[in-house]
Amino acid sequence: MARAGAARVHGVDSGAASVAWATAHYASRNGDGPVTVARGDFARMSTDELLATAPTPLPGRLVVTSNPPYVPLIPEADALRRSISGGTDGLKWAPAIIGHGRALGSDLGLTIGSYSTPRTAVRLLEDAGYRVHAVTLCPLPLGDFTLSHMERVLALEEAGEAVLWRAGREVPAYFIVGLASRWVGDGTDIDAPAGRLTGDGLLELLRTAARSRTPRLETLDGPRPDGWTGPLRVLDLPPATVRHHW
């Protein structure tokens, strides 16, 4: 985000190891540079407490963004791997993230999985005064732990609330879904159906992507659902062994 031009980037994470890693790799050493990291639990903190973790005041115009754990797991599996668990619907952390964005009246970037009840994610955003502006899709194979604990994922898929990518694949994959949302507050714009990406529209978009047989998702070249014309990006990650953040 700093490389893309953000004046300040401040990250908050509840894990001491994560904060130490991020500080060593990205944070400004003296605390007054463009990137800072602090330890804190955003799900328990008020928005004022969250802002207070920054070593110096943040600019007035803010964007809230988060890539929280989002794998739907039954409670037994959740207890084994809390670092990836998003609760039974994959959205356990979304209300707190969206709540901070709403409290600040800021735009919001939220990352979910295509199995993390996408329709519900859009509803949560809209109920809070947001409208999805842009979508980023990133195909990724399911991890070993998720493959071994597929109960909730398969149940959501069977109920039509999750999308897995199976076409031409030996191991199922999913899509990391980035939802860039604009704050429209309590205005009437969010109720206008024309050109708005609805929850049903996002699910149809994901089902269309899942019909592709290549990571380039050539199936998305056709008409968009619900007449939505917002930016749509596809990111094809390199193997995990060469991702610089691994």
C-alpha positions in Angstrom: 0.0 0.0 0.0 2.9 2.3 0.7 4.4 1.5 -2.6 1.1 2.3 -4.3 1.2 5.8 -2.8 -0.4 5.7 0.6 1.0 8.5 2.8 0.8 6.3 6.0 0.2 2.6 6.5 -0.5 1.4 10.0 -1.1 -2.3 10.7 -2.6 -3.9 13.8 -2.4 -7.7 14.6 -3.1 -9.6 17.8 -0.2 -12.1 17.3 3.1 -11.2 18.8 5.0 -13.3 16.2 3.1 -11.7 13.3 3.9 -8.2 14.6 7.5 -9.0 15.1 7.8 -10.4 11.6 6.0 -7.4 10.0 8.1 -5.0 12.0 11.3 -6.7 10.9 10.4 -6.8 7.2 8.3 -3.7 6.6 8.0 -1.2 9.5 9.9 2.0 9.8 12.5 1.5 12.4 12.1 4.8 14.2 8.3 4.7 14.2 7.8 8.0 12.3 8.1 6.6 8.8 5.3 5.6 6.4 4.8 2.1 7.8 4.2 1.2 11.4 2.9 -2.0 13.1 1.3 -2.5 16.5 -0.1 -5.3 18.5 -3.8 -5.2 19.4 -7.1 -7.1 19.0 -9.2 -5.1 16.6 -12.2 -7.2 17.4 -12.1 -6.1 21.0 -10.9 -2.5 20.6 -13.0 0.6 20.0 -12.2 2.6 16.9 -10.5 5.3 19.1 -8.4 2.6 20.8 -7.4 1.2 17.4 -6.3 4.6 16.1 -4.4 5.2 19.4 -2.0 2.3 18.6 -0.4 4.4 15.9 2.8 6.1 17.2 1.8 9.4 15.6 -1.6 10.7 14.5 -2.9 9.2 11.2 -4.1 11.5 8.3 -7.7 12.6 8.3 -8.7 10.6 5.2 -8.4 6.9 6.0 -9.0 3.6 4.2 -9.6 0.5 6.4 -8.5 -2.8 5.0 -8.1 -6.3 6.3 -7.2 -9.8 5.3 -8.7 -11.7 8.2 -8.9 -15.5 8.7 -11.8 -16.6 6.6 -11.9 -20.4 6.3 -15.3 -21.8 7.4 -14.6 -24.5 10.1 -16.6 -26.4 12.6 -15.8 -25.5 16.3 -13.5 -28.6 16.7 -11.4 -27.6 13.8 -11.5 -23.9 14.8 -9.8 -24.8 18.1 -7.0 -26.5 16.2 -6.2 -23.7 13.7 -7.4 -20.3 14.9 -5.0 -18.6 12.6 -7.1 -19.4 9.6 -10.6 -19.9 11.0 -13.4 -17.5 10.1 -16.0 -19.4 12.2 -18.7 -21.5 10.8 -19.5 -19.0 7.9 -16.0 -17.6 7.3 -17.1 -14.1 8.4 -16.5 -14.2 12.1 -14.2 -11.1 11.9 -16.1 -9.2 9.2 -18.5 -7.3 11.5 -15.7 -5.8 13.6 -13.7 -4.8 10.5 -16.8 -3.2 8.8 -17.7 -1.6 12.1 -14.4 0.3 12.3 -14.7 1.4 8.7 -18.3 2.7 9.4 -17.2 4.5 12.6 -14.6 6.4 10.5 -16.8 6.9 7.5 -14.0 5.5 5.4 -13.7 3.4 2.3 -13.0 -0.3 3.0 -11.1 -3.2 1.6 -12.2 -6.6 2.9 -10.8 -10.0 1.9 -12.9 -13.1 2.0 -12.8 -16.6 0.4 -15.2 -17.7 -2.3 -16.3 -20.3 0.4 -16.9 -17.5 3.0 -20.6 -17.0 2.3 -20.0 -14.2 -0.3 -23.7 -13.3 -0.4 -23.7 -12.6 3.3 -20.5 -10.6 3.1 -22.1 -8.2 0.5 -25.2 -7.9 2.7 -23.0 -7.0 5.8 -21.3 -4.3 3.7 -24.5 -2.8 2.4 -26.2 -2.8 5.8 -23.3 -0.8 7.1 -23.5 1.8 4.3 -21.0 0.4 1.8 -21.2 -0.4 -1.9 -18.8 -2.8 -3.6 -16.8 -0.8 -6.1 -14.2 -3.3 -7.4 -13.5 -7.0 -7.1 -10.1 -8.8 -7.2 -10.1 -12.6 -7.7 -7.0 -14.7 -6.9 -7.2 -18.5 -7.5 -5.5 -20.6 -4.8 -5.5 -24.4 -4.1 -7.1 -25.4 -0.8 -4.5 -26.0 1.9 -3.9 -29.4 3.5 -5.7 -28.4 6.8 -8.8 -27.2 5.0 -8.9 -30.3 2.8 -8.8 -32.4 6.0 -11.6 -30.4 7.6 -14.0 -29.7 4.8 -17.3 -30.2 6.7 -18.4 -26.6 6.8 -17.1 -25.7 3.3 -18.9 -28.6 1.7 -22.1 -27.8 3.6 -22.0 -24.2 2.5 -21.3 -25.3 -1.1 -24.3 -27.7 -1.1 -26.5 -24.9 0.3 -25.4 -22.6 -2.6 -23.6 -20.2 -0.3 -20.0 -21.1 -1.3 -18.1 -21.6 -4.5 -15.2 -24.0 -5.1 -13.2 -24.2 -8.3 -13.2 -27.8 -9.5 -13.1 -27.5 -13.3 -10.1 -29.4 -14.7 -8.5 -29.7 -11.3 -7.3 -32.7 -9.3 -7.4 -30.7 -6.1 -10.2 -28.2 -5.5 -9.3 -24.6 -5.3 -11.0 -21.4 -4.1 -10.8 -17.8 -5.0 -9.4 -15.2 -2.6 -12.0 -12.4 -3.1 -11.0 -8.8 -2.5 -14.0 -6.5 -2.1 -13.0 -2.8 -2.5 -16.0 -0.9 -1.1 -16.9 2.8 -1.0 -18.7 4.5 1.8 -22.0 5.9 0.8 -23.4 6.2 4.3 -27.2 6.4 4.6 -27.7 7.8 1.2 -30.2 6.3 -1.3 -27.4 5.3 -3.7 -26.9 2.0 -2.0 -30.5 1.1 -2.7 -30.3 1.7 -6.4 -30.2 -1.7 -8.1 -28.9 -0.6 -11.5 -25.2 -1.3 -11.9 -24.8 -2.4 -8.2 -23.0 -5.7 -7.5 -25.4 -7.6 -5.3 -24.7 -10.7 -3.2 -26.4 -12.8 -5.8 -24.3 -11.1 -8.5 -21.1 -11.8 -6.7 -22.0 -15.5 -6.3 -22.8 -15.7 -10.0 -19.5 -14.0 -10.8 -17.7 -16.6 -8.7 -19.6 -19.5 -10.3 -18.7 -18.1 -13.8 -15.0 -18.0 -12.7 -15.2 -21.5 -11.5 -16.2 -22.7 -14.9 -12.8 -21.6 -16.3 -10.1 -24.2 -16.9 -7.1 -21.8 -16.6 -6.0 -19.4 -13.8 -6.5 -16.6 -16.3 -10.3 -17.1 -15.9 -11.2 -16.5 -19.5 -14.8 -17.1 -18.7 -15.0 -13.6 -17.2 -14.7 -12.0 -20.6 -18.5 -12.2 -21.0 -21.3 -10.0 -19.6 -21.2 -9.1 -15.9 -23.9 -10.1 -13.5 -26.6 -7.5 -12.7 -25.2 -5.1 -15.2 -22.3 -4.3 -12.8 -19.5 -2.5 -14.6 -17.0 -2.0 -11.8 -13.3 -2.9 -12.1 -12.6 -6.6 -12.0 -9.0 -7.8 -11.6 -7.6 -11.3 -11.7 -4.3 -12.0 -9.8 -2.5 -15.3 -10.5 -0.1 -15.8 -7.6 3.3 -17.6 -8.0 3.9 -20.8 -6.1 4.1 -20.4 -2.3 7.8 -21.2 -2.3 8.6 -18.0 -4.2 6.1 -15.6 -2.7 8.3 -13.0 -1.0 6.1 -12.7 2.0 6.2 -16.4 2.8 
